[in-house]
Structure formats: C-alpha cells, structure tokens
Amino acid sequence: MVRSGPLRGCVRVPGDKSIAHRALLMAASAEGVSCIEGLPASDDVLATASAIESLGARVRVAGFPSFKEFRRRLGLDAPGIDGNAGSRRSVPLFSFDVLVEGWGAFGPRTPVGPIDCGNSGTTARLLMGILAPWPVEALVTGDDSLRRRPMGRVADPLFAMGASIAPSERAAGKGDASKVALPLLFKGSPNLKGIAWDSPVSSAQVKSAVILAGSQALGTTSFSEPSPSRDHTERMLPLFGVEVRTVEGRLVVEGLRRLRAANVSVPGDPSSAAFPVAAAVLSEGSRVRVEGAGLNPGRVAYLDVLGRMGARVAARASGDGSPEPVGTIEAAFTPSLAPVETPPELSASIIDEVPVLALVASRASGDSVFRSVAELRNKESDRLEGIVDLLALLGATAYAVGDDLVVEGCGGWRASEVRSFDPRGDHRLAMAALAAQAAGAPISVADTECIKVSYPGFLIDMERLIS
C-alpha cells in the first residue's frame, strides 16, 4: 500500500519491458556477444532471459558468476508460497546489465524441458517468431493467466510460413484461431518461407513475430496491420544488421539475414511512468519528474491524451541520437480536467495506459470515451471489467459499449469508506489502484505482488515521491 498526499521529486522508472524482450531475443539470435544495459529486473524480462539460456544462448549478468547464481540470489529458483518458482525474491534488485553470447548461424538448441514464459505474452509470442526458422522443438507454456490468452494471431502466420504448432486445431488445418492457446508444442522449419501477411489486429507482438521469423526465412516477408502498433522491433533490428523497409504502407524484410551482436541501452518504460504521472495529476500539490524515460512516439500517446484533458504534463527529449528517443516527463496537479474521446486508430498506442487514463477521466467534468479498446479483454486479466470495477469503488461509473469504454466523469470521487480492490493478478490494474490511493482514494489493494512482473520497485518509488 502507499500513503496519500502530494507527490514531489524525481524518479527513474524501470527499463522498458518491450525493448528489453526484443534486445534479449535478438542478441540470442546474433553472432557474437551483445551488451545490454538497464534491463528491468521484472519477472517478465527474467522469463525471456531464462528462455534464451535454455535454448543455448550464454547469459552473463554483471556482478554474478552465472545466470543461475543470479536467479538463486533473487529467489527465483526456489518454490514460493504457491509452489511456483519466481513467486518471491530474496534480495531487492530493480535493474541489471548482461552480456549475451548468441547462437548465431548454429541456431538454438532443443531445450531439455518446457519453456516457461510465466505471465509474459511478449516472451511467448516473440519467442515463436525467433524459433520458427530452426528445426527445434519446444513446449512453450506459461502461468494460468497466460494460458488463457490468445495465441492464434501469432500461430496463424507462422503456421502459414511452415512452422508446426500443436496441440491446436490450427495445426491440423482446421478450427478457430481464437482457440489456440498455451501450452503449445512448437516446431520450426529450416525451409520456412516468407509471407505477405495482413494482420486482422494491430499488434506489435504479431508484427514482431512475423518480421523476426521472416528475417531468417526463404524469400521476402511483408506485413500490414489496421493501424500502427509500437515499432520497437523495426527500430532495433537495424542495430543487429537487418534492414526493415516500409513499402506502400507495408513493413518488408528480406530473408536469410545474419544478425550481428550489438550494444543496447534500455530506456525507462514510458508505460510504467504513466502511473506516477497520473497520480501527480490527480493529487493536489504534486509535481513529479520522470528522468531517462523512453519517448517513442508510439508509446507516449497517453501524454497527448492527458494534454487534451488539460492535464499539466510535458515531455522533453534529450536528443542523444539513439534509435529510441529518451528524455524527461514532467507532471503536476491539475485541478480541472476535461473529458476526452480517443479515436479507434489510437487504441494500439495507448492500450497499456487505458486503465490509468480511465482513472484520470473519472475525475473529469463530463463523459470520456475510449474507442476500440476490446484488446483490453485479452491482457493478464479482462482489464475492461477490472477498470469498471475499480472506478465503481471510487463512486464513478464506467461501462463497455461494444468495443468502447465509457467513463462518466464526475469531477471528483464520491466514495467515503475504504473498500478493497482485487486487481485479478494484473499489474496494470494494481498500479492504477495504487495511483488512485496515492491521490486520496479510500481503497485498499488486495494483491500487490503482481506488480513485480513490470515494476518491482513501484511501491518504494511511490513512497519516496509522497512527502
């Protein structure tokens, strides 16, 4: 739990998970040794690091004799209270640097056991793209939450390229892609063929899996989606020596490319920054600065949404010339907020921040509408349902209309007695609830353990900011 009160000062959020996953997977595929700095010590990223090690990449963590010892020190190799590894930590650690020696032209090896992706959909989906061009068989699985999330959107194009995916109806050449889920026995093919894929959904994970697989396949691969999703993969691949072109609105990559080792510095996660930013906007007397944050245009659209609501937020890039822009985000208390309507084409860019944007919208004077956000139902939980429940505890009204989320802004929260919110094991919902708590909402949060999948030090940072 966090105290309520003004938030003041400076914070550095953990490294960007999306960039960290991609850096580890590309480094594992590359020839040579890559240096990756500023990885967040979140459970999701550690799942990716463990996955590439099980496939033959060598992972060396700065300050530790081996990756196994690093995991042991974190308490990740010992069963936790629920019997699963990774459910508790023995030492606090929020970021780490690694050297990754990739498998290069030799390809990944067949793992000795299942690859457990934990709660990380990015790990599972991008990993299938990495494995698709190789004759490697792996059982890909995850926790209960991840096993409920759809994998058909990635399995479909990879199956069409020549990979084998079972058990699933798609692998048998029939059935509904929405039913494809973990665990999956995935087998790549050395004869993987390039594809022209028109994705029915805007998803950076689908796009990344197809482009990564296509870079090692036979021929040319192209990809389109209904609206732009985050572009970290196409920004990063050239660092590893693979060109990604845009031709008539389609991403295009040539096959049989060799990845070369590269050095990557992971900027702060802008999605993690959204929570102290929102808490500052909502809490009287607050002024917060987030330094070293990623300012990728596809990731900070939520700042534009807040700006349209009249929130006192600003971002300033440092101009260091890296593929991913980095800089400072500032936010201050805003006593009066206007309602907002976000268009459907913006949904992919703000999907991770909608929970906290809805929280801010509940304090606006008027109704806000977030268009085409049905993808929230396919996250760690049904976030649409979770947002509605959270706002109800605050005395605000929100509801889904088809694929849209409507938030009836009431200018202020009407709840008076402390009530408990269950975030359903979803880190974004838990952090949104804690941001509300910091801004004076009379709620408690039933589970904060889930926050460690993205921001292990969130509670510490929030307490430091609250004077």
C-alpha positions in Angstrom: 0.0 0.0 0.0 1.1 3.6 -0.4 0.2 6.7 1.6 -1.8 9.5 0.1 -0.5 13.0 -0.3 1.4 15.3 -2.7 4.0 13.6 -4.9 7.1 15.6 -5.3 10.5 14.9 -6.8 12.3 12.8 -9.4 12.0 9.2 -10.2 13.6 6.8 -12.7 11.2 4.0 -13.8 12.5 0.5 -14.7 13.8 -0.2 -18.2 11.2 -0.6 -21.0 10.0 -4.2 -21.0 9.1 -4.2 -24.7 12.6 -3.1 -25.6 14.2 -5.4 -23.1 12.5 -8.5 -24.5 13.5 -7.7 -28.1 17.1 -6.9 -27.1 17.5 -10.3 -25.4 15.9 -12.3 -28.2 17.8 -10.5 -31.0 21.1 -10.8 -29.0 20.4 -14.6 -28.6 20.0 -14.9 -32.3 23.1 -12.9 -33.2 26.7 -13.8 -34.0 29.0 -12.6 -31.2 28.5 -11.0 -27.8 25.9 -8.3 -27.2 25.9 -5.9 -24.2 22.5 -4.9 -22.9 22.3 -2.2 -20.2 19.4 -1.3 -18.0 17.3 -4.4 -18.2 14.4 -4.2 -15.7 14.6 -7.0 -13.1 10.9 -7.8 -13.7 9.5 -11.3 -13.8 8.5 -10.9 -17.5 12.0 -10.0 -18.6 13.7 -12.6 -16.5 11.4 -15.2 -18.2 12.8 -14.1 -21.6 16.4 -14.3 -20.3 15.8 -17.8 -18.9 14.2 -18.9 -22.2 17.1 -17.9 -24.4 19.5 -19.5 -22.0 17.6 -22.8 -22.2 17.9 -22.5 -26.0 21.7 -22.2 -25.9 22.5 -18.5 -25.6 25.0 -17.7 -22.9 23.8 -15.1 -20.5 26.2 -13.4 -18.1 24.9 -10.9 -15.5 27.2 -8.2 -14.4 28.4 -8.8 -10.8 27.3 -12.5 -10.8 29.4 -15.6 -11.6 26.5 -17.2 -13.6 22.9 -16.6 -14.6 21.9 -19.5 -12.4 23.5 -17.8 -9.4 21.8 -14.5 -10.3 18.4 -16.3 -10.3 19.3 -18.0 -7.0 20.1 -14.7 -5.3 16.8 -13.4 -6.5 15.0 -16.4 -5.1 13.6 -17.3 -8.5 14.8 -20.9 -8.4 13.1 -21.8 -5.2 9.4 -22.6 -4.9 7.3 -19.7 -3.5 4.2 -19.8 -1.5 2.1 -21.0 -4.4 4.6 -23.7 -5.4 5.8 -21.9 -8.5 9.4 -20.6 -9.0 9.6 -16.9 -9.1 6.8 -16.0 -6.7 9.2 -14.4 -4.1 12.5 -12.7 -4.1 15.3 -12.9 -1.5 17.1 -9.7 -2.5 15.7 -6.4 -3.9 17.0 -5.7 -7.4 15.4 -3.4 -9.9 17.8 -3.4 -12.9 20.7 -5.3 -14.3 23.2 -5.4 -17.2 24.0 -8.5 -19.2 26.4 -9.9 -21.9 24.6 -12.3 -24.2 26.6 -14.6 -26.5 24.2 -15.6 -29.2 23.8 -18.9 -31.1 24.3 -17.2 -34.5 24.5 -19.5 -37.5 24.4 -22.6 -35.3 20.8 -21.9 -34.3 19.1 -22.6 -31.0 19.3 -26.0 -29.4 16.3 -28.1 -28.4 15.6 -27.3 -24.7 15.7 -30.1 -22.2 12.3 -29.2 -20.7 9.3 -26.8 -21.3 10.0 -23.1 -21.8 8.0 -21.4 -19.1 7.1 -17.8 -20.1 5.5 -17.1 -16.8 3.0 -14.2 -17.3 4.7 -12.7 -20.3 2.8 -12.8 -23.6 5.6 -10.9 -25.3 8.0 -13.7 -24.4 5.8 -16.4 -25.7 4.7 -14.7 -29.0 8.1 -13.3 -30.0 9.9 -16.5 -29.0 7.8 -18.4 -31.5 9.0 -16.0 -34.2 12.6 -16.5 -33.2 12.3 -20.3 -33.2 10.2 -20.6 -36.4 13.2 -20.8 -38.9 15.0 -23.5 -37.0 14.4 -27.3 -36.7 13.9 -27.0 -33.0 11.0 -28.5 -31.0 10.0 -26.7 -27.8 7.0 -26.9 -25.5 6.0 -23.3 -24.8 3.9 -22.7 -21.7 3.2 -20.1 -19.0 1.1 -19.5 -15.9 -2.6 -19.8 -15.6 -3.2 -16.3 -16.9 -1.0 -16.6 -19.9 -2.6 -20.0 -20.8 -5.9 -18.2 -21.2 -4.6 -15.6 -23.6 -5.0 -16.0 -27.4 -2.0 -17.3 -29.4 -3.8 -18.0 -32.7 -3.0 -14.5 -34.0 0.7 -15.4 -33.9 0.3 -19.1 -34.7 -1.6 -18.5 -37.9 1.1 -16.6 -39.9 3.9 -18.8 -38.5 1.9 -21.9 -39.5 1.4 -20.5 -42.9 5.1 -19.9 -43.2 5.8 -23.6 -42.5 6.2 -23.9 -38.7 4.4 -26.7 -36.8 2.2 -25.8 -33.9 0.4 -28.4 -31.8 -1.8 -29.2 -30.0 -4.2 -26.9 -31.7 -7.0 -27.1 -34.2 -4.9 -24.8 -36.5 -2.1 -27.3 -36.6 -4.5 -29.8 -38.0 -5.5 -27.3 -40.7 -8.9 -26.5 -39.2 -10.7 -24.7 -36.5 -10.9 -21.3 -34.9 -7.6 -19.4 -34.3 -9.1 -17.8 -31.1 -8.9 -21.3 -29.5 -5.2 -21.6 -30.0 -3.6 -21.3 -26.5 -0.6 -22.4 -24.5 0.8 -24.9 -23.9 1.9 -25.3 -27.5 4.4 -27.8 -28.9 6.2 -25.5 -31.4 8.5 -26.8 -34.1 10.3 -24.6 -36.5 11.3 -25.4 -40.1 14.6 -24.8 -41.9 12.5 -24.3 -45.0 10.4 -21.5 -43.6 9.1 -19.4 -46.4 8.5 -15.6 -46.5 4.9 -14.4 -46.4 2.7 -11.4 -47.2 0.6 -11.2 -44.1 -2.3 -8.8 -43.5 -3.0 -8.9 -39.8 -6.6 -8.5 -38.7 -5.5 -6.9 -35.5 -3.0 -4.2 -34.7 -0.4 -5.9 -32.5 3.3 -5.3 -32.1 3.7 -8.8 -30.8 2.2 -10.3 -34.0 4.2 -7.9 -36.2 7.4 -8.7 -34.4 7.0 -12.5 -34.5 6.3 -12.3 -38.3 9.2 -9.9 -39.0 11.7 -11.8 -36.9 10.7 -15.1 -38.5 10.8 -13.5 -42.0 14.3 -12.2 -41.5 15.6 -15.8 -41.4 13.1 -17.4 -43.9 13.4 -18.0 -47.6 12.4 -15.0 -49.7 10.7 -11.8 -48.7 8.2 -11.2 -45.9 5.8 -8.2 -45.7 3.4 -7.2 -43.0 0.4 -4.9 -42.6 -2.0 -4.1 -39.8 -5.1 -1.9 -39.5 -3.4 0.8 -37.5 0.2 1.4 -36.4 1.4 -0.5 -33.3 4.6 0.1 -31.3 7.6 0.0 -33.6 10.5 -1.2 -31.3 11.3 -4.3 -33.5 11.7 -2.3 -36.7 13.8 0.3 -34.8 16.1 -2.3 -33.2 16.7 -4.8 -36.0 19.0 -2.5 -38.0 21.2 -2.3 -34.9 21.7 -6.0 -35.3 22.4 -5.6 -39.1 18.9 -6.4 -40.5 17.2 -3.8 -42.7 13.4 -3.3 -42.3 11.8 -1.2 -45.1 8.4 0.4 -45.4 6.9 0.0 -48.9 3.5 1.3 -49.7 2.5 1.1 -46.0 3.8 -2.4 -45.5 6.9 -3.5 -43.5 9.2 -5.5 -45.6 12.2 -7.7 -44.6 14.4 -9.9 -46.8 15.2 -13.4 -45.6 18.3 -15.4 -44.7 19.8 -12.4 -42.9 22.6 -12.8 -40.2 22.1 -10.9 -37.0 25.3 -9.3 -35.7 25.9 -8.6 -32.0 25.1 -5.1 -30.8 25.1 -2.9 -27.7 21.7 -1.8 -26.4 20.8 0.7 -23.7 17.3 0.2 -22.5 15.4 3.4 -21.7 12.9 3.8 -18.9 9.5 2.3 -19.6 7.0 5.0 -20.6 4.1 2.8 -19.6 5.5 2.5 -16.1 5.9 6.2 -16.0 2.2 6.7 -16.7 1.3 5.7 -13.1 3.3 8.3 -11.1 2.4 10.8 -13.8 -1.3 10.2 -13.3 -1.0 10.2 -9.5 0.7 13.6 -9.7 -2.0 15.0 -12.0 -4.7 13.8 -9.5 -3.0 14.7 -6.2 -3.2 18.3 -5.0 0.2 20.0 -4.6 2.1 17.4 -6.7 4.9 17.9 -9.2 6.8 14.9 -10.5 9.7 14.4 -12.9 10.5 11.1 -14.6 14.0 11.0 -16.0 15.6 8.7 -18.6 12.1 7.7 -19.9 11.6 6.3 -23.4 9.8 8.8 -25.6 9.0 6.7 -28.6 6.0 8.4 -30.3 4.1 5.1 -30.4 4.5 4.8 -26.6 3.7 8.2 -25.2 0.4 8.9 -27.0 -1.1 8.8 -23.5 0.6 12.1 -22.8 -1.2 13.7 -25.7 -4.5 12.2 -24.3 -3.7 13.7 -20.9 -2.8 17.0 -22.6 -6.2 17.1 -24.4 -7.8 16.6 -20.9 -6.0 19.8 -19.8 -3.5 17.9 -17.6 -0.3 19.7 -16.8 2.1 17.2 -18.5 5.1 17.7 -20.7 7.9 15.7 -22.3 11.4 16.8 -23.4 13.7 14.7 -25.5 17.5 14.6 -24.7 18.4 14.3 -28.4 21.2 11.6 -27.9 20.7 10.2 -31.4 19.8 6.7 -30.3 17.1 4.7 -32.3 14.7 5.1 -29.3 14.2 8.7 -28.2 14.8 9.3 -24.5 14.1 12.2 -22.2 12.2 13.6 -19.3 8.5 13.6 -18.5 7.0 16.2 -16.1 3.6 16.2 -14.5 1.8 18.4 -12.0 -1.5 18.6 -10.2 -4.4 19.7 -12.4 -7.5 20.8 -10.5 -9.8 20.9 -13.5 -9.9 18.2 -16.2 -11.9 18.0 -19.4 -13.4 14.8 -20.9 -11.8 13.2 -23.9 -12.7 10.9 -26.8 -9.9 8.8 -28.3 -10.2 7.6 -31.9 -10.0 3.9 -32.8 -6.7 4.3 -34.6 -5.1 5.4 -31.3 -6.1 2.3 -29.4 -3.0 0.2 -30.1 -0.7 3.1 -28.9 -2.5 3.6 -25.6 -3.8 0.2 -24.8 -1.5 -0.4 -21.8 -2.3 3.0 -20.3 -6.1 2.9 -20.7 -6.5 1.8 -17.0 -4.8 4.8 -15.7 -6.2 7.2 -18.3 -9.7 6.0 -17.3 -8.8 6.8 -13.7 -7.9 10.3 -14.7 -11.1 10.6 -16.8 -13.2 9.7 -13.8 -12.2 13.0 -12.3 -13.0 15.0 -15.4 -16.1 17.1 -15.8 -18.0 15.1 -18.4 -18.0 11.7 -20.1 -14.9 10.3 -21.8 -14.9 7.6 -24.5 -12.0 5.3 -25.4 -12.8 3.8 -28.8 -11.9 0.2 -29.9 -10.2 -1.0 -26.7 -11.6 -4.5 -26.8 -8.0 -5.8 -26.7 -8.0 -5.0 -23.0 -10.0 -8.2 -22.6 -7.0 -10.2 -23.7 -4.4 -9.0 -21.3 -3.3 -10.5 -18.0 -7.0 -10.2 -17.0 -10.1 -8.8 -18.5 -9.0 -5.2 -18.0 -12.2 -3.7 -19.2 -14.0 -5.4 -16.4 -11.3 -4.5 -14.0 -11.4 -0.8 -14.8 -15.2 -0.7 -14.4 -14.9 -2.4 -11.0 -12.1 -0.1 -9.8 -14.0 3.1 -10.8 -17.2 1.8 -9.1 -15.3 1.5 -5.8 -14.4 5.2 -6.2 -18.0 6.2 -6.8 -17.6 6.7 -10.5 -19.4 5.0 -13.4 -17.8 3.3 -16.3 -19.1 0.7 -18.7 -18.3 -1.0 -22.0 -20.4 -0.4 -25.1 -19.3 -2.9 -27.7 -15.5 -2.4 -28.1 -15.6 1.1 -26.5 -15.1 2.1 -22.8 -17.2 5.0 -21.5 -16.2 6.8 -18.3 -18.7 9.2 -16.7 -16.5 11.9 -15.2 -17.9 13.3 -12.0 -15.3 15.9 -11.2 -14.3 14.1 -8.0 -14.6 10.7 -6.4 -17.7 10.1 -4.3 -16.6 7.1 -2.2 -16.2 7.7 1.5 -15.4 4.4 3.2 -12.4 2.2 2.5 -13.1 -0.7 0.2 -10.8 -3.4 -1.2 -10.0 -3.8 -4.8 -8.9 -7.1 -6.3 -6.6 -6.5 -9.3 -7.0 -10.1 -10.5 -3.3 -10.6 -10.6 -2.9 -7.8 -13.2 0.0 -5.4 -12.7 -1.6 -2.5 -14.6 -4.8 -2.7 -12.6 -2.9 -2.9 -9.3 -0.7 0.1 -10.2 -3.8 2.1 -11.3 -5.5 1.4 -8.0 -2.3 2.4 -6.1 -2.1 5.6 -8.1 -5.7 6.3 -7.0 -4.8 5.5 -3.4 -1.9 8.0 -3.6 -4.3 10.6 -4.8 -6.5 10.1 -1.8 -8.9 7.4 -2.9 -10.3 5.4 0.1 -9.4 2.0 -1.3 -7.0 -0.9 -0.4 -5.4 -3.2 -2.9 -5.8 -6.9 -2.2 -2.7 -8.0 -4.1 0.4 -6.0 -5.0 2.7 -9.0 -5.6 1.7 -9.0 -9.3 3.3 -5.6 -9.8 6.8 -7.2 -9.9 6.1 -8.5 -13.5 6.8 -5.0 -14.7 7.8 -2.6 -11.9 9.3 -4.4 -8.8 10.2 -1.1 -7.1 6.9 0.7 -7.7 5.8 0.9 -4.0 9.2 2.1 -3.0 9.3 4.8 -5.7 5.8 6.0 -4.8 6.6 6.2 -1.1 9.7 8.2 -1.9 7.7 10.7 -4.0 5.0 11.2 -1.4 6.1 13.9 1.0 
